[in-house]
Amino acid sequence: MSVLVVPAIETKKRWPTLGDQVAAWIEQHLCFGPGDLRGQPAKLDDEKRALLYRMYELFPRGHDQAGRRRFRRAALSLRKGSAKSEFAAWIAAAELHPRAPVRFNGWDRRGRPGPGIGVIDPYIPLVAYTEEQSEDLVYGALKAILELSPTVRGDFDIGIGRIMRVAGDGKAVALAAAPDARDGARTTFQVLDETHRFTLAKLKQAHRTMLANLPKRKIADPWSLETTTAPAPGEGSVAEDTMEYAKAIAESRTSDTRFFFFHRQATEGEHDLQTAAGVRKAVLEASGPVADWSDIEGIVEQWDDPTSDRAYLARVWLNQPIRAADRAFDFTRWGELAKPKHKVPDGALITIGWDGSKYEDSSGAIATDILTGFQWPLGIWEKPLGPAGKGWEVPEAEVNDVMAAAFERYEVWRLYADPPYWESIIAAWSGEYGEERVIKWPTNRWGKMAAALLAYRNAQTSGELSHNGNAHFARHIGNAFRRRIAERSDTGEQLWVIYKERKDSPNKIDTAVAGALSWQARLDAIEEGIGKSGTSIYETRGVIAFGGSPGEAQGGPPP
């Protein structure tokens, strides 16, 4: 079994816990929510029971925080169909109920936790990734569970978007963002569900804000729970950040004694996923106890569909953090190509790629050192989310300043620029820097663009390309999806161009396009015998501007 548990399971030390009491309360008072077992008495499998025991561990007698919760933050990563939302809803029901044993209330004669007590005036935000989902997922499960559980149903006033104690001294609410400052200060328990979908800036900010709210009610001993399926690397989701944080703790690169993390997956490379038997073993390993009531054969049959995205199936059913096959670039490989300490000398022969919009999306300029194949962003401008983005447009003056600085500092052989929305500006650049150096390069010439993108991907695969590790550039690379076109390469490979995963997606890809244009310009230079000398190096980090604020992400240009 391949698992990541933080902190690691301790065999020689047992922490006191209220988990046994909470588990007993759930099975005595609650039922299953929506699904085949709807309305039947709740029954915890061994893994979920063990997770409750861990998440409700207490500091022992003699400790300066004796009796308080050991973990302030918990995160669970389990495969699709593991009833994660229902499990979180059971916990939320216990945290909301006035008499559930969720907090410490003294030691018994043998030094173990005595009967626990409920939370006074609980406030429980249950956060989903969209407004449409905020009343489904955990909240929807909680609502159904309480409506179907006869012994506790009368203790609550159950509404569409909120559930209150009948006494009015506590509630759970459905949210698609962080609670406001007044309510946030009251949080006693919170759930962020499906955090692999928390990729938008507003959701990531909500996550940070809600974690920061937890210390505000010390007596209530508040805590947070995140539930997810394995994240796709490179999407920049909360789940991905949380997993990386857990790995850093496990590898002793950082420390956080108040954080609990559990991830189960099928061991990569151990199962032959080309055979039904191998897939079945992998699914069983990733499932754990939920295999007993899962349609394992139905899951396995999905691998038989020749049109299926097996990378996606591996992520959701094997819980392996793998990118979908339709991603244009290997994000893990991109990370391996980072050389943040590399320096490009003043006067170096470079190429530049430019792509972007003016109002509704983002724009960026990517430079490439012809000699080494090293790339870095000269500038990235992104439309801010929310009200700040109303009426925003890419600041032309800043763009012109960045271009002027690049042409002054380096020897720019070619600038390839996608012209839509920027025709007059590109014409001005051509007049300023020379029409032989500033070239209009329309990206809607599908055959040429597809060939450039294939060359760009191949350069990443071979390691011919490197980059400065800029996180925003990387995010655009990771956001790019393939859309196949009719043309094929000389070797018969079907060609493709890149798009966002959907038209209205807020995930930007413009600097991925700019990077490909810059790389194509480098290839054209090499074909003409340009850039075969020079050895000195000098670092450049570039200007990063978001919403017209230069230097926000990377601190501006080097001196």
Buried (B, 14 or more C-beta within 10 A) or exposed (E): EBBBBBBEEEEEEEBBBBBBBBBBBBBEBBBBBBEEBEBEEBBBBEBBBBBBBBBBBBBBEEEEEEBBBBBBBBBBBBBBBBBBBBBBBBBBBBBBBBEBBBBBEEBEEEEEBBEBBBBEBBBBBBBBBEEEBBBBBBBBBBBBBBBBBEEBEEBBEBEEEBBBBEEEEBBBBBBBBBBEEEBBEBBBBBBBBBBBBBBBBBBBEBBEBBBEBBEEBEEBBBBBBBBBBBBBBBBBBBBBBBBBBBBBBBEEEEEBEEBBBBBBBBBBEEBEBEEBEBBBBBBBBBBBBBBEBBEBEEBBEBBEEEEEBBBBBBBBBBBBBBBBEBBBBBBEBBBEBBEEEBBBBEEBBBBBBBBBBBEEBBBBBBBBBBBBBBBBBBBBBBBBEEEEBEEBBBBEEBBBBBBEBBBEBBBBBBBBBBBEBBEEBBBBBBEEBEEEBBBBBEBEEBEBBBBBBBBBBEBBEEEBBBBBBBEBBBBBBBBBBBEEBEBEEEEEEEBBBBBBBEEEBBBBBBBBBBBBBBBBBBBBBBEEEBBEEBEEBBEBBBBBBBBBEBBBBBEBBEE
